[in-house]
Amino acid sequence: MSTFGKSLLRCAIAAVLMVGLLGQATPAVAQAPGAAPPPPPSSDPPPAANPDPNAPPPGAAPAPGAPPPGAAPGGPPPGGPPPGAMPPPPPQEPWWRDARKGKNSIFIEGMGAGLWYSLNYERVIAFGLAARIGFAYWSLKAGVPGASAKVSVLAIPLAVNYIGLSRGSHGLEVGAGATLYYTTAETSSGGIGASGSGMTALGNLNIGYRFQPRRMGFQFRVGFQLLYARGLSFSSSDPDAIGAIPWGYISVGFTI
């Protein structure tokens, strides 16, 4: 073999040995002994870039006091009133119901429908009307030597007043009603006695001044009254004639 052939053979053997050595060294460089295997490739898409550096990451809870999603910065929450809007007015009472808060009154009346006095309860119902019921009782005795008499009267006043003509706590009242009287009488003279009882009614019309707060507090009434009934007259002696007499009333009480 010539010198050139021997040199060419040596170069080929050297190239084969170099390739073998490089093939054995590559796995050792890719993975060192004892190292953890690389993680498998993920199928999830890479996270999108966050355009706002101050925005919370996706899925994070909103910070306390932060506006809900969709709300304009510094504005009201979705569906709320616009800035500067007036609050809605409170619900109004129906037109037929009296707007005053103090609807119940208890008062004592001098003269008036009970003739001498009466204890009364009144309730404001509707349309400025107030319904009233009362109670009164008195007894009169008279006697001379050998004779005596006693009369007892139970009175129940019933009335309706219109109090809608008012401004604040001051107002005018007009009304009408009737008072039921149950009367018993006893007499004795010379050792002989007699007794009897009966029911009668007196109508009345009234007009006067009323001080009554719209919520609660002191109540005062004063006015003129006309009593009318059959046989009630100062000038006629006919028991079947309907007559009337002027009267008056004054009362003090409390409204709740």
C-alpha positions, 0 to 999 in steps of 0.5 A: 500500500502506498503512503497516500493510501495509508494516510487516507485510511488513517483519516477515515478511521479517525473520523469514525472514532470521532463520530462515535465519541460525539454520539455517546457524549450528547445524552450525557450533556442533555440529562445529567445523572440524578436530574428530574425528567423535564415536565410534559408539554402543557395543552393549555393556551398561554395566559393572555397579556394583561393590558392594565398593570393595576387590574387584578388577575383573572378570577381574583375577588374584587377589593373591598369598596371597589365598584362592581364589574360594569360600573363606570369609575366613580359612578353609581352601581348599575341600575342605581340613580344618577349622581345628584338625583333627588330621593323618591318622595315618601308614599302618600296617604290615599285621598280619602284617608285623613293624613293626621297621625293623632287619630284618637282623642279622649276628652271631658266635655262640660254642658254639651250633648250630655247636658251637664257633662260627659266623658268621650272617646273620638276617632278620626276615620276618613274624609276629615270626619271624626266619630264620637261616643260618650257616657254621662250619669247624674242623679238629682234629689229633692225633698220637703217634710213628708215628701221626696223625689229622685231622678237618675239619668244615664246619657250616651252621646253619639255624634259625627264632626267634620274637622277638615277645615283646619290649618295646623292644630287650629280649626273649625268643627261642625257636627251633628248627633243625638244623645240617648237618655235613660231616666228613672224617677222615684217619688214618695209622699205621705208614705206612698211611693211611685217610680218609673223609667223611660228612654228618650233622645235629643238631637244636636247640631254644633259649630265651634273652635277646635285645637287639636295637634296632628300627632299627639298632645293637648286638645281643646274645644269650645262652641255653640250647640243647638238641642232639639227634640219633641216637646223641648221648648221654653215658649211652647207647652205643646208636648208634641211640638218639636222645639229647640233650645240654645246650648254650649259646650267646652272640653279638654282632653288628649289626642294620641 
